[in-house]
Amino acid sequence: SRSHARAVRIQETVKITELLSRLGYYVKADDPSEQQFKCDLHGGHDAKPSARVYPLTNSWFCWGCGKPRG
């Protein structure tokens, strides 16, 4: 579908670490390794990091939400 193709184009163009950083999540945009960060997108306010970002695949996963993103 057109919306899926648009989402793929965005994912190929925008770095996930840069996007999360601009949204206020503490990640190092220039670090290619996996990084953990506190995710509040599932409605909680975590005391410890609940999500991990994977810069090499431009994706992330939150254990609080239980859903992959990317």
C-alpha positions as CSV (number, residue, x, y, z in Angstrom):
1,S,0.0,0.0,0.0
2,R,1.0,3.6,-0.3
3,S,1.2,4.2,3.4
4,H,3.5,1.2,3.9
5,A,5.8,2.4,1.1
6,R,5.8,5.9,2.7
7,A,6.7,4.4,6.1
8,V,9.6,2.4,4.5
9,R,10.9,5.5,2.8
10,I,10.9,7.4,6.1
11,Q,12.6,4.6,8.0
12,E,15.3,4.4,5.3
13,T,15.8,8.2,5.5
14,V,15.5,9.1,9.2
15,K,17.9,7.6,11.8
16,I,16.0,6.2,14.7
17,T,18.5,7.4,17.2
18,E,18.2,11.0,15.8
19,L,14.4,10.9,16.0
20,L,14.4,9.5,19.6
21,S,16.9,12.1,20.6
22,R,14.9,15.0,19.1
23,L,11.8,13.7,20.9
24,G,13.7,14.0,24.2
25,Y,14.8,10.4,24.8
26,Y,18.3,10.0,26.0
27,V,20.2,8.1,23.2
28,K,23.5,8.9,21.6
29,A,22.7,9.7,18.0
30,D,26.3,8.9,16.8
31,D,26.7,5.6,18.7
32,P,26.2,2.6,16.4
33,S,25.9,0.1,19.3
34,E,22.6,-1.0,20.9
35,Q,21.5,1.5,23.6
36,Q,18.9,1.4,26.3
37,F,16.5,4.2,27.1
38,K,13.5,5.0,29.2
39,C,10.3,4.6,27.2
40,D,7.1,6.3,28.3
41,L,5.1,5.6,25.2
42,H,3.3,2.7,26.9
43,G,1.8,5.0,29.5
44,G,4.3,4.4,32.2
45,H,7.2,6.4,33.6
46,D,10.0,4.0,34.0
47,A,12.7,4.3,36.7
48,K,15.0,2.2,34.6
49,P,15.5,1.9,30.8
50,S,12.7,-0.3,29.4
51,A,13.6,0.0,25.7
52,R,16.5,-0.8,23.5
53,V,17.4,1.0,20.2
54,Y,19.2,-0.9,17.4
55,P,20.9,1.7,15.2
56,L,22.2,-0.9,12.7
57,T,18.6,-2.0,11.8
58,N,17.1,1.5,12.5
59,S,14.6,-0.1,15.0
60,W,13.8,-0.4,18.7
61,F,11.9,-2.6,21.1
62,C,10.2,-1.7,24.4
63,W,9.7,-4.4,27.0
64,G,7.0,-2.2,28.7
65,C,5.0,-2.0,25.5
66,G,6.0,-5.5,24.3
67,K,6.0,-4.3,20.7
68,P,8.8,-3.9,18.2
69,R,9.2,-0.5,16.4
70,G,10.9,0.1,13.2
